Amino acid sequence: MKRMVVWKANLEANKSRKEGRKISHGIALKDLHMKEISKAAHELKLNPQVENKKHPRGVDGRVLVDKKHSKIKTLKLISDEIRKMRKE
């Protein structure tokens, strides 16, 4: 199965679009940790693999996941899952 890269910067609310955020500011997350991304991807059965790489815009951390949906849909699903985990 094909894999896709989910950078921590893609989901962070404090990043601008130029800095790598891919989803709207309203659903982006504050105080995000790589463990949360990995756990959310695991819950979504995306087979996450954490890598300590540096984003071209300077943010550390990425997760490789199975490509089951488009990039934006995958990011929104991960964001929603992290919100659910934080409420528990």
C-alpha positions in Angstrom: 0.0 0.0 0.0 1.2 3.5 -0.7 2.3 5.7 2.2 1.9 9.4 2.9 3.8 11.8 5.1 2.0 13.7 7.8 4.2 16.5 9.2 3.4 17.9 12.6 3.3 21.3 11.0 0.4 20.2 8.8 -1.8 20.0 11.9 -0.5 22.8 14.2 -2.8 25.9 14.8 0.2 28.2 15.5 1.6 27.6 12.0 0.6 29.6 8.9 -0.2 28.1 5.6 3.3 29.3 4.5 4.8 27.4 7.4 3.2 24.2 6.4 -0.3 24.1 7.9 -2.7 22.2 5.5 -6.0 22.3 7.3 -8.1 25.3 8.3 -7.2 27.2 11.5 -10.5 26.2 13.1 -9.7 22.5 13.1 -6.0 22.8 13.6 -4.6 21.8 17.0 -2.6 23.7 19.7 0.1 22.1 21.8 0.4 19.1 19.5 2.7 16.1 20.3 4.0 13.4 17.9 2.6 10.7 20.2 -0.9 12.1 19.7 -0.5 12.0 15.9 0.8 8.5 16.1 -1.9 7.3 18.4 -4.7 8.9 16.4 -3.3 7.3 13.2 -3.1 3.9 15.0 -6.8 4.3 16.1 -7.7 5.0 12.4 -5.8 1.9 11.4 -3.4 3.9 9.2 -0.3 1.9 10.3 1.8 4.9 11.6 5.5 5.0 11.6 7.1 7.9 13.5 10.3 9.4 12.0 12.5 12.1 13.5 12.9 14.2 10.4 12.9 18.0 10.0 10.2 19.8 7.9 11.6 22.1 5.3 10.1 25.0 7.3 11.9 23.9 10.5 9.4 21.8 12.5 10.6 18.5 13.8 8.6 15.3 13.4 6.7 13.4 10.8 4.6 10.3 10.7 4.3 7.9 7.7 0.8 6.5 7.3 -1.0 4.3 4.8 -2.7 6.3 2.1 -6.4 5.4 2.3 -7.8 8.9 1.7 -6.6 12.2 0.2 -4.1 14.1 2.3 -6.5 16.7 3.5 -9.2 14.1 4.5 -6.5 12.1 6.3 -5.3 15.2 8.2 -8.9 16.1 9.1 -9.6 12.5 10.4 -6.4 12.6 12.5 -7.3 16.0 13.9 -10.8 14.8 14.8 -9.4 11.7 16.5 -6.9 13.8 18.5 -9.8 16.0 19.7 -11.7 12.9 20.8 -8.7 11.5 22.7 -8.2 14.9 24.5 -11.8 14.9 25.7 -11.4 11.5 27.3 
